[in-house]
Amino acid sequence: MMQWRFFVPLIVFAGICGGLGLSLRNDPSKLPSMLMDKRVPDFALAGVETGKPGLSSADLGKKVVLINVFASWCGSCQIEHPTLMSLAGNSDVTLYGIDWKDEPRKGALWLSRFQNPYRLAGDDRSGRVAIDFGVTGVPETFVIDPSGRIRYRHAGPITPEVWSEIFEPIIAKIKSEPQS
């Protein structure tokens, strides 16, 4: 009877290790958005760069657009930036940016240093708009359809492979759907 008391901590420890091991298999980029197939939340942000217009939900228009959430302090944002620059120059999809929880002027300096791929970029210093979108970290990118609904959320950097394997098929599917 006394012997089992010595095994209880070992059994508990093994259970905790097993649970943690299973959780490592979860891919955070596959987290669904709570806003999937819902309208983009209403928002209006000041411009990231001094003297340039900001970004609001009214700017999104009636076409497929991408909203990329970035920050100057984000290492992964630097990884995806060359891909965003090529999309800005070659894609028929409009790219907008939201600078998330950055210090004043840091986002503008970052865009000046690495170049600005965004048609418009808004400064979400408080993080309120990102919270409304359900952002969990940067970078995150949302595909918005012509009716203003969020159709896809991608957590992590967009690489050329991610673009061709994930984004292009989603955008092609949206563009092939009848528009109401």
N, C-alpha and C positions, 0 to 999 in steps of 0.2 A: 504494500500500500504506500509506503514512504517513497518508493522508487519513482512513482509517477510524478510527484511534485518536482523532481529534478528535471523532468522532461518538458514540463509545461512552458518554461521560458524558451526552450529550444523550438518547440512547436509554434509558439507565437512568433518568434523571430523568423522561422521558415515561412510562415504565412505572410508576414510583412514583406519579406524579400520576394516572394512569389508575386504579390500584388504590385510591388514596384517594378518588377521585371516585366509584367504584362503591360503596365502603363508606358513603358519605354517604347512599345510598339505603336503607340498613338502618334499620328503625324499631325502636328499643329496646323499645317497648311490645309488640312482637310476638314477643319472645323467649319460647320455650316454657319452661314449668316442668319441671324434672326430676322433679317429684312429680306431674305430671298423672295423674289417675286412681289415685293412690296415697293411702293413708291419711295423715291429718294426723299429723305427728310428735308424739310425747308431749312435753308441756311443762307447766310450772307456773311462773307469774310472780307476783311480788308486785304489789300494786295500785299504780297510778300516783299516786293521791291518798291521802294519809295517812288511815288509818282505813277505807278502802274496800277491798272484796275485790279480789283480783287476777284473773288469767285463767289457765285451764289447759285442756288438751285435753279434759278430762272435762266442762267447762262447755258444750261445743258442742251437746250434745243430739242429738235425732233429727229435725232440721228443716234447711231450707236456711239457712245463715248466711254472713255476710261477715266476713272478718278484714281489717281495714285497718291497714297499717303506716304510722305517722306519726312526726313529730318536731317539737319546738318550733322548731328551726332551719331547717325546710323551708319555703321560699317557696311551692312548689306545693301543700303541705298547706293553706295558707290559701286557695288558689284553690278547692280541692274542699270545704272545710269547710261552706259554705252548703248544698251538695248533700247532704252527710252529715247535716246538721241536719234537712233536710226528709225524708230517708229515715228518720231516727230517729222522727219524728213521724207519718209517713204510711205507712210500709212494713210489710208483714207479714213482712219478712225481718229477722232479728236482726243487729245490727251490733256487732262486737267490735273493740277496738283494741289494738294493740301499739305502745308508745312505744319507738322504736329509737334506741339509743346517745345518749340524752339525759343531760345533767347532772342531778344530784339536784335534785328539786323543779321543774325547768324544765317538764317535761311537765304536771305538776299545775297550775302557774301558767298555762300555755297553755290547758289545758282550762277553767280558771276564767275566763280572759279571754274566750275565744271560745265557751264553753259545751261541754258534754260530750255528744256524740251517741251514745256507746257504752254498751251495756248493762253491759259489764265492760271494763276496760282494764288491761293488764299492762305492767309496766316491764321492758323488755329492755335494760337498761343495758349489758350485756356484748356484746350483739348475737348471742349464741349461738342463740336461738330463730329469729331472722331468718335466720341461716346455715342452720339446719336446713330452713327453708322455701325457701331459695334466693333470698332477697331480694337484689336488686342495687342498690337505692336506694329513696328514699321520694318520694312515696307509692306503695305497691303494695297491691292489694286481691285477696284470694283468695275465690272462691266455693266453699263446702264443701257437699256434698250431705248428705242425712239419714243416710247410712251412714258419714259422716266422711271421704269421699274429696275431694281437691282436684279440682274440675272446671274451674276457669278461674283464670288469673292475669292481672291487669291492672297494667301499670307505667304510672304517671302519674296525674294527677288525674282524679277522676270529676266530670264536668260533667253538667248535665241531658241534653245530647245523648248523651254516652257512656252514661249510665244507660239512656236509652230505646232507643238503637240496639244496645248490646252486652249490658248486664246483664239487662234485662227479658226479652229472648228466651231467654237462657241459663237464667235462673231459671224461666221458664215451662216450658221443655223439661224441666228437672229435676223440677219439680212434676208434670208430666204422666206421668212414667215410673212404672211399677209399683214400689212399695217392697217390698224383701225383708225 
